[in-house]
Every structure is written in C-alpha cells, then in structure tokens.
Amino acid sequence: MESPTTERPSTERPVTAPPTPEPPASTSEVMEAPSHPPPAPTAFDEAAGAEEERAKGAPVAPAAKRTPTHQGVAYGIDVGVLNRQEKFVGLVQLALYANEPLRAYSALLLGVGNAPEHFVGAAEVALVLNGNESFRGGIAVSPFNMMHDFRGLSQVSVFAGETRSFKGVLSLAGGYYSALDFVGGLHVALVTESKRFTGLAQLGAVNLGSYGEIGSKAKPDVDFVGLVQGGLYNAHGGTFRGMVQVGVINRGAWLQTGAQVGLWNGAEAEGFEGGLQVGLLNRARDRFAGAAQVGVGNLVDENFEGAFQVAVVVNRVGKAFAGAAQVAPINLVEAIQGAQVGAFNLSSSQQGLQAGVVNVGGEMRGVQVGLVNHARRLRGLQLGLLNLSGDGGLPFVPVLNLGL
C-alpha cells in the first residue's frame, strides 16, 4: 500500500525579470553647466588688445566710453586689485592689476596697467600700459603709452607709444612713437612718425612724416616746423620748414630749410628752397633755389636758381641754371645764365662763360675758353687751341674766333 505523497514547499525563489533601465540623459544634459555671463573686459584689457591688433597692422576702432561696474569716490590712498571708481582724489592709487577711475586727480597712479579716462596729476606709472583718453600733468612712464590727448612734461615709452595730440617738453620711446600732432620740445625714438610737428627737434634712426606722399604734386597737410630733423633716414611728405635736415638719407617734398646735409639728399615736388644742400648725391626734382648745391654729384631735374652748383664728379640741370657758376669735372645743362667751369662743359643755350678742357655749346652768347671749343651758333668769343662754330665767326680756326 502506497503512502500518500506530501508536497514540500519549494525553496527556490521565483525568477523575476530585472527592471528595464531608463535611457541615460543626453551628453549635453549631463555636461551642461550653470551659465554665467563672462566678466566684462576692463579698459586695461581693451587697451592691451588694441595694442596687440595695432601691432598686427589691423585697424582698431575707437574705444567706446565706459561705465564703471560700481560707482563711488575714493580719497587719499586707494589700494586694490582693480580700481574702477567714478572718481579718485588723493595722493596715490595703487592697483595690483589696473587703475580705471573715470576721473583721477592724483599725485601718482601706479599699477600693472592704468586706463583712466581723464588724469590730472603728477605721474602715471604702469608696468605694462598707460591707456588714457586724456592726460594733464607731469610724466607718464610705461613700456607702452596709448593716449588720445597728452599735455604734460614728458611721456616715456620703453618700447612704443602712440598719441593723437602731444603737447609737452619731451616724448621719448625706445622703439616706435607716433604723434599725429606734436607740439613741444623733443620727439625722440628709434622710429618717429608725425603728421604735424612743431618743436625743437625730431631725432631718431628713422623719422617719418609719412602721411604725405613724397613725389606727389598735390600738397598734403603734413608740416614740419622746427630746428632739426636728424636721423639715419629722414622722409617728410609735406612742407618742411627747419634749420637743418641731417641724415644718411634725406627725402622731402616741399623743403624750406637752411641746410639739407646727408650722403643722399632728395628734394621732390616743389624741390628745395634754402641755403645749402650738401651730400654725396644731391637731387632736386623740380626746383632748387638756394645758395649752393655741393656734392660728389648734383642733379636738378627742372630749374636751379642759386649761386653755385659744385660737384666732385658731375653737375646736371635738366632745364635752366641761373646763378654764378657750375663747377665740376663734368657740367651738363640745357640752358644756363652764368658760368660753367670744369673739364667738360655742355649746354644747349648759354649766356656767360664756359671754361674747361672741352666746351660744347648750342647757342653761345659769351666766352668759351678751353683746348677745344664748339658752338652751334656763336655770338661771342672763343679762345682755345681749336675753335669750331656752325654759325657765326669762322667754322674752324685756332686760338681765337669771334662771332657777331
């Protein structure tokens, strides 16, 4: 007899399917960070950025007027990282980063950068950049100075500076300095550039008045009024009025000066009006009106009106010479009223004296003295070993020939 079967409870747990995981959030949702507006650039940042763009040659738009992030007035001695008050009045404002009050009336502004809109005081000193709308005071010192309007004693830029209007005693830069309008004493830099200069001297390795186009007949609004422009290379595209232009190479458009002294002197447009042009090579493109042109070679493309043209090798006047004498081994002129003294003298038309080894004249009204004298038309006297005349006097005669 079979015993009844008793079912034991199962010890196995029922198998349940694992819950289906939800899809993960999108990468953008996972990585999304709370949005914060970027900090507003300071005026010091803007000025430094403008300097960088200008160094690359890119045009820089004028900076807009700034509104400080906080209002207020600071007095006495103000120390901070970024000073951006509405106004500071006191002895010293010191910033670990930048001083940017809208108006600062201070004995000293000292910071990595200074960019007040208006500064009135004794000194503004920056470790990187001074970038002002206006400066009224004593001295501004920085590796870079960028100011719209400077009126003070001195602006010292270790590397470079740029000012639209400078009125002061000294502008000094170790590299490049540009002033659209300069009125003051000395403008000194490795490279100087100005559109309108009124002062004592512009001194640099390179001095430029490049807002005018040298050689252009249109007279630009570029002027130099001073005593001295001195450098290795001087170029001025407008009217130059000064005592002397001294350099290895001198170029100018409208030169009205006491002297132009250099190895190579070039006067273009209206040429040269003054005392002396002295150099190895002297060239006046249109007109020379002065006491003397002295050099190894002298060239005047149009007219020479002066006393002497003296050269070691050659004198050449493209059209007319009116003066005392051309003196050189070789003298060339189209028309001359005066004397030619040299080894070889050539003129198309002459009234005066030709004295040399060989004298060649077109229409000769005067005296030729030399070993060989030739005149296409003689209305004067020939004295020489051999005298030739195409019209007037004898065609061929030694010693003396007279043409009436």
Secondary structure per residue as TSV (DSSP state, phi and psi in degrees):
chain	resnum	aa	ss	phi	psi
A	1	M	-	360.0	126.1
A	2	E	-	-79.9	140.9
A	3	S	-	-84.4	147.9
A	4	P	-	-65.6	143.4
A	5	T	-	-86.3	126.9
A	6	T	-	-103.1	125.0
A	7	E	-	-79.7	127.2
A	8	R	-	-90.1	144.9
A	9	P	-	-65.2	140.8
A	10	S	-	-72.3	135.8
A	11	T	-	-88.3	-8.7
A	12	E	S	-81.0	136.7
A	13	R	-	-85.0	143.5
A	14	P	-	-63.5	140.6
A	15	V	-	-85.5	123.5
A	16	T	-	-113.8	144.8
A	17	A	-	-69.8	137.3
A	18	P	-	-64.2	147.8
A	19	P	-	-63.1	142.6
A	20	T	-	-73.2	121.5
A	21	P	-	-69.7	145.1
A	22	E	-	-76.0	146.5
A	23	P	-	-60.6	140.2
A	24	P	-	-65.8	155.8
A	25	A	-	-63.7	154.0
A	26	S	-	-63.3	157.8
A	27	T	H	-58.0	-40.3
A	28	S	H	-63.8	-34.9
A	29	E	H	-71.9	-38.0
A	30	V	H	-68.2	-42.3
A	31	M	H	-88.9	-6.7
A	32	E	-	-64.8	129.2
A	33	A	-	-109.5	156.1
A	34	P	-	-57.6	132.8
A	35	S	-	-81.2	131.0
A	36	H	-	-128.4	133.4
A	37	P	-	-64.7	140.5
A	38	P	-	-63.5	149.3
A	39	P	-	-64.0	142.1
A	40	A	-	-66.7	135.0
A	41	P	-	-66.3	143.9
A	42	T	-	-82.0	165.5
A	43	A	H	-64.0	-32.4
A	44	F	H	-63.0	-42.7
A	45	D	H	-61.0	-44.1
A	46	E	H	-63.1	-43.5
A	47	A	H	-66.5	-39.8
A	48	A	H	-65.3	-40.0
A	49	G	H	-64.4	-39.2
A	50	A	H	-64.4	-38.8
A	51	E	H	-63.8	-39.4
A	52	E	H	-65.6	-42.7
A	53	E	H	-66.5	-37.8
A	54	R	H	-66.5	-36.3
A	55	A	H	-64.4	-30.3
A	56	K	T	-80.3	-8.3
A	57	G	T	89.2	6.3
A	58	A	-	-82.7	145.0
A	59	P	-	-66.5	141.0
A	60	V	-	-116.6	123.1
A	61	A	-	-72.8	146.8
A	62	P	-	-62.7	142.9
A	63	A	-	-71.2	139.9
A	64	A	-	-78.3	157.9
A	65	K	-	-65.4	141.8
A	66	R	-	-101.0	153.1
A	67	T	-	-117.1	123.3
A	68	P	-	-65.2	153.5
A	69	T	S	-68.6	-24.0
A	70	H	S	-141.8	149.9
A	71	Q	-	-92.1	169.9
A	72	G	-	139.5	169.6
A	73	V	E	-128.9	134.7
A	74	A	E	-115.5	145.4
A	75	Y	E	-128.8	157.9
A	76	G	E	74.8	-108.3
A	77	I	E	-120.9	122.8
A	78	D	E	-121.8	121.3
A	79	V	E	-122.7	131.3
A	80	G	E	-168.0	-179.2
A	81	V	E	-84.2	-51.6
A	82	L	E	-132.1	112.2
A	83	N	E	-102.5	113.3
A	84	R	-	-132.7	52.6
A	85	Q	-	-77.4	164.0
A	86	E	S	-65.6	-38.0
A	87	K	E	-154.5	141.6
A	88	F	E	-123.8	130.6
A	89	V	E	-130.9	115.8
A	90	G	E	171.9	-162.5
A	91	L	E	-84.4	-54.4
A	92	V	E	-138.1	136.3
A	93	Q	E	-119.4	118.1
A	94	L	E	-117.1	127.7
A	95	A	E	-127.7	134.8
A	96	L	E	-73.1	-19.8
A	97	Y	E	-120.5	-70.9
A	98	A	E	-150.0	145.0
A	99	N	E	-101.0	118.4
A	100	E	-	-135.5	45.9
A	101	P	-	-69.6	150.7
A	102	L	S	-65.2	-40.1
A	103	R	E	-134.0	130.5
A	104	A	E	-126.8	126.5
A	105	Y	E	-121.3	97.1
A	106	S	E	-148.7	151.3
A	107	A	E	-70.3	-35.8
A	108	L	E	-149.5	131.9
A	109	L	E	-112.0	120.7
A	110	L	E	-132.9	124.8
A	111	G	E	-169.4	173.9
A	112	V	E	-59.7	-42.0
A	113	G	E	-139.9	148.2
A	114	N	E	-125.9	128.4
A	115	A	-	-144.9	54.2
A	116	P	-	-73.4	149.8
A	117	E	S	-69.3	-41.2
A	118	H	E	-135.4	126.3
A	119	F	E	-122.3	132.7
A	120	V	E	-131.3	117.5
A	121	G	E	171.3	-162.1
A	122	A	E	-87.4	-49.9
A	123	A	E	-148.4	146.7
A	124	E	E	-130.7	115.3
A	125	V	E	-124.2	126.9
A	126	A	E	-130.2	147.3
A	127	L	E	-79.0	-20.6
A	128	V	E	-125.7	-57.4
A	129	L	E	-151.5	135.8
A	130	N	E	-106.1	119.4
A	131	G	E	-130.9	91.8
A	132	N	E	-109.5	154.4
A	133	E	E	-75.4	-44.6
A	134	S	E	-146.4	150.1
A	135	F	E	-133.5	129.2
A	136	R	E	-132.9	109.5
A	137	G	E	167.3	-141.1
A	138	G	E	-94.0	-78.5
A	139	I	E	-136.5	143.2
A	140	A	E	-121.6	124.1
A	141	V	E	-128.1	130.3
A	142	S	E	-172.2	158.4
A	143	P	E	-57.6	-36.8
A	144	F	E	-132.6	131.9
A	145	N	E	-122.0	122.9
A	146	M	E	-128.6	104.5
A	147	M	E	-134.1	142.3
A	148	H	E	-76.3	-43.7
A	149	D	E	-140.7	115.7
A	150	F	E	-116.8	126.9
A	151	R	E	-136.3	106.7
A	152	G	E	-173.0	-163.5
A	153	L	E	-80.3	-53.9
A	154	S	E	-150.9	146.4
A	155	Q	E	-125.1	118.8
A	156	V	E	-115.3	118.3
A	157	S	E	-116.3	118.9
A	158	V	E	-62.3	-41.3
A	159	F	E	-110.9	-58.3
A	160	A	E	-153.6	156.8
A	161	G	E	-151.0	156.5
A	162	E	E	-148.7	126.1
A	163	T	E	-138.6	134.3
A	164	R	E	-73.5	-42.9
A	165	S	E	-134.4	119.3
A	166	F	E	-118.1	126.4
A	167	K	E	-133.2	106.8
A	168	G	E	-172.2	-170.2
A	169	V	E	-90.0	-44.0
A	170	L	E	-143.1	132.5
A	171	S	E	-118.3	119.0
A	172	L	E	-130.3	128.8
A	173	A	E	-141.2	142.3
A	174	G	E	-75.9	-23.2
A	175	G	E	-120.5	-97.7
A	176	Y	E	-112.9	138.2
A	177	Y	E	-140.6	131.4
A	178	S	E	-124.8	131.9
A	179	A	E	-132.9	118.4
A	180	L	E	-62.2	-46.4
A	181	D	E	-125.4	120.6
A	182	F	E	-119.4	124.6
A	183	V	E	-133.1	115.4
A	184	G	E	168.8	-146.5
A	185	G	E	-95.5	-82.8
A	186	L	E	-115.4	137.5
A	187	H	E	-117.1	102.9
A	188	V	E	-125.3	126.3
A	189	A	E	-166.0	166.9
A	190	L	E	-61.6	-43.6
A	191	V	E	-128.9	120.8
A	192	T	E	-112.8	146.6
A	193	E	E	-144.9	133.5
A	194	S	E	-153.0	149.7
A	195	K	E	-92.8	-47.0
A	196	R	E	-126.2	116.7
A	197	F	E	-118.4	126.7
A	198	T	E	-134.2	108.8
A	199	G	S	-177.6	-166.0
A	200	L	S	-79.4	-53.1
A	201	A	E	-155.1	147.8
A	202	Q	E	-116.5	114.1
A	203	L	E	-126.4	127.9
A	204	G	S	-174.1	166.3
A	205	A	S	-62.0	-39.5
A	206	V	E	-129.7	125.2
A	207	N	E	-119.0	125.0
A	208	L	E	-125.3	137.2
A	209	G	E	-119.0	61.6
A	210	S	T	-82.6	4.8
A	211	Y	T	-73.8	-14.6
A	212	G	S	-105.4	154.0
A	213	E	-	-97.0	112.5
A	214	I	T	-66.2	131.3
A	215	G	T	98.2	-12.3
A	216	S	-	-78.5	142.4
A	217	K	S	-77.5	-22.1
A	218	A	S	-76.7	123.4
A	219	K	-	-77.9	116.3
A	220	P	-	-85.7	168.6
A	221	D	S	-87.5	66.8
A	222	V	-	-132.4	117.5
A	223	D	E	-133.8	142.8
A	224	F	E	-123.2	122.5
A	225	V	E	-129.2	108.3
A	226	G	E	-172.8	-171.5
A	227	L	E	-89.5	-50.1
A	228	V	E	-136.4	137.1
A	229	Q	E	-120.1	112.5
A	230	G	E	-129.5	130.9
A	231	G	E	-177.7	178.7
A	232	L	E	-70.7	-39.7
A	233	Y	E	-132.9	120.5
A	234	N	E	-119.0	126.9
A	235	A	E	-138.2	125.7
A	236	H	E	-134.8	122.1
A	237	G	E	-87.5	-4.8
A	238	G	E	-120.3	-147.6
A	239	T	E	-81.9	125.2
A	240	F	E	-109.7	116.5
A	241	R	E	-122.1	108.0
A	242	G	E	-160.6	172.5
A	243	M	E	-74.0	-43.6
A	244	V	E	-154.7	145.1
A	245	Q	E	-117.6	114.6
A	246	V	E	-121.8	128.0
A	247	G	E	-175.3	173.5
A	248	V	E	-69.2	-45.4
A	249	I	E	-125.6	126.0
A	250	N	E	-121.6	128.8
A	251	R	E	-132.5	141.2
A	252	G	E	-157.3	161.4
A	253	A	E	-99.6	-59.8
A	254	W	E	-116.4	93.4
A	255	L	E	-100.3	119.8
A	256	Q	E	-126.3	94.3
A	257	T	E	-149.1	161.4
A	258	G	E	-69.7	-40.4
A	259	A	E	-157.0	146.8
A	260	Q	E	-121.6	114.3
A	261	V	E	-124.3	122.9
A	262	G	E	-175.5	176.7
A	263	L	E	-71.4	-40.6
A	264	W	E	-130.0	121.8
A	265	N	E	-118.6	126.3
A	266	G	E	-127.9	126.0
A	267	A	E	-119.8	121.9
A	268	E	E	-121.4	-178.4
A	269	A	E	60.8	-105.5
A	270	E	E	-85.7	0.0
A	271	G	E	81.4	-145.3
A	272	F	E	-122.1	130.6
A	273	E	E	-131.0	114.9
A	274	G	E	172.5	-150.3
A	275	G	E	-90.7	-76.7
A	276	L	E	-123.2	144.5
A	277	Q	E	-121.8	110.6
A	278	V	E	-124.7	125.4
A	279	G	E	-178.8	177.9
A	280	L	E	-66.6	-44.6
A	281	L	E	-130.6	123.5
A	282	N	E	-117.7	131.6
A	283	R	E	-138.6	126.8
A	284	A	E	-118.5	118.5
A	285	R	S	-69.9	-46.4
A	286	D	S	-106.5	-55.4
A	287	R	E	-148.7	138.1
A	288	F	E	-120.8	122.4
A	289	A	E	-130.1	101.6
A	290	G	E	-168.3	-173.9
A	291	A	E	-74.1	-48.8
A	292	A	E	-158.8	151.2
A	293	Q	E	-117.3	116.6
A	294	V	E	-127.1	123.2
A	295	G	E	-174.6	-178.2
A	296	V	E	-68.8	-41.9
A	297	G	E	-137.7	136.8
A	298	N	E	-125.4	130.0
A	299	L	E	-129.9	130.0
A	300	V	E	-129.1	117.2
A	301	D	S	-73.2	-33.5
A	302	E	S	-110.6	-92.8
A	303	N	E	-122.4	145.5
A	304	F	E	-119.1	123.6
A	305	E	E	-127.0	104.0
A	306	G	E	-174.0	-163.7
A	307	A	E	-90.4	-60.0
A	308	F	E	-133.2	146.6
A	309	Q	E	-123.9	108.2
A	310	V	E	-121.1	127.3
A	311	A	E	-140.3	153.0
A	312	V	E	-76.2	-32.1
A	313	V	E	-116.8	-61.8
A	314	V	E	-145.5	141.9
A	315	N	E	-116.3	132.7
A	316	R	E	-138.7	129.8
A	317	V	E	-124.0	124.1
A	318	G	E	-63.6	-42.0
A	319	K	E	-119.2	-75.9
A	320	A	E	-129.4	140.9
A	321	F	E	-119.5	125.3
A	322	A	E	-127.8	104.7
A	323	G	E	-175.9	-165.7
A	324	A	E	-75.6	-53.7
A	325	A	E	-162.8	150.5
A	326	Q	E	-103.6	122.3
A	327	V	E	-126.9	114.3
A	328	A	S	-173.7	163.9
A	329	P	S	-56.9	-37.1
A	330	I	E	-127.7	123.7
A	331	N	E	-123.1	125.1
A	332	L	E	-128.1	130.1
A	333	V	E	-157.2	148.9
A	334	E	E	-77.6	-48.7
A	335	A	E	-139.5	137.3
A	336	I	E	-139.3	138.5
A	337	Q	E	-118.7	96.3
A	338	G	E	152.9	-150.7
A	339	A	E	-118.2	145.2
A	340	Q	E	-116.5	123.2
A	341	V	E	-127.3	115.8
A	342	G	E	-179.1	-178.5
A	343	A	E	-70.7	-42.8
A	344	F	E	-130.7	123.1
A	345	N	E	-122.0	131.9
A	346	L	E	-135.0	130.8
A	347	S	E	-148.8	148.0
A	348	S	E	-83.8	-33.0
A	349	S	E	-147.8	130.9
A	350	Q	E	-143.1	138.9
A	351	Q	E	-124.2	105.9
A	352	G	E	147.0	-139.0
A	353	L	E	-119.9	135.3
A	354	Q	E	-117.5	118.9
A	355	A	E	-131.0	118.9
A	356	G	E	-176.7	-173.0
A	357	V	E	-72.2	-48.1
A	358	V	E	-126.2	126.0
A	359	N	E	-121.8	126.7
A	360	V	E	-126.7	121.1
A	361	G	E	-130.0	148.9
A	362	G	E	-79.7	-90.9
A	363	E	E	-95.5	111.5
A	364	M	E	-107.0	114.9
A	365	R	E	-117.6	92.7
A	366	G	E	156.7	-139.0
A	367	V	E	-128.8	133.2
A	368	Q	E	-112.6	127.0
A	369	V	E	-128.3	118.2
A	370	G	E	-179.2	-178.1
A	371	L	E	-70.0	-45.1
A	372	V	E	-126.6	125.3
A	373	N	E	-123.0	133.5
A	374	H	E	-136.3	133.8
A	375	A	E	-135.8	130.9
A	376	R	E	-67.1	-39.7
A	377	R	E	-138.8	118.1
A	378	L	E	-103.7	120.7
A	379	R	S	-128.8	68.0
A	380	G	S	172.8	-145.3
A	381	L	E	-125.7	137.4
A	382	Q	E	-117.0	128.5
A	383	L	E	-125.5	115.6
A	384	G	E	-179.6	175.0
A	385	L	E	-65.5	-37.9
A	386	L	E	-138.4	124.6
A	387	N	E	-121.6	129.1
A	388	L	E	-125.2	139.4
A	389	S	E	-144.8	131.8
A	390	G	S	-83.2	-30.0
A	391	D	S	-150.3	119.7
A	392	G	S	102.0	130.0
A	393	G	S	71.3	-159.5
A	394	L	-	-92.0	145.4
A	395	P	S	-62.3	-34.6
A	396	F	E	-148.9	120.2
A	397	V	E	-159.2	140.7
A	398	P	E	-84.4	163.2
A	399	V	E	69.0	-65.8
A	400	L	E	-143.1	137.2
A	401	N	E	-141.5	135.2
A	402	L	E	-124.3	126.8
A	403	G	-	-119.3	131.3
A	404	L	-	-116.5	360.0
